[in-house]
Structure formats: C-alpha cells, structure tokens
Amino acid sequence: MRRQRILAFLQRWSGLAGLCSQNGWIDNDSLRFDILQEEGDGDLILAVEFEEIIMEGAGCIAGRVPCYGRLRLRLDLEGDDIRAELL
C-alpha cells in the first residue's frame, strides 16, 4: 500500500525532472525506487531511477537516457501528505 502511494506520487511529482539531463521527459513505465533509509517522523530516503525520453524535432524518439538519484520523502503521521526534495 505505501509503495503504491509513493510510486503514484513520484509519477506526478514535477521535482523528479531535476534528475533529467537532456531536457526530455520521464518514462513513468520505467520509474523504480528503493527505500534506502527510514528516519523518524515518517521521513524516507529513496533511490530512484528511470529512463528519460529524448525527442527529435520531428516528434520521434531520439533515444533514452538512464537517470538516477536520491530524494527525501516526508510523510505526515497518517501517511497521507507527501512532500519531497532531491538530495
């Protein structure tokens, strides 16, 4: 349940684009994460990875670039409110 909520959050969180290197977009189907650490008060440190889709001017896919990074998720005590920041 918690993993599904985290994945749904990551798929719509615009801050994840900060890990892109080619100004492409995130392939949500390739988005994966691991919980590296659980800190007090609902904080989680995550390792995330995904493929960035690079487009040509004609609208064709020019390539895919692997992207990865770490972020901190903050959950409220009920686990409903999620906030994130890249590390």
Secondary structure by P-SEA (a helix, b strand, c coil): caaaaaaaaaacccccccccccccccccccbbbbbccccccbbbbbbbbbbbbbbcccccccbbbbbbbbbbbbbcccccbbbbbcc
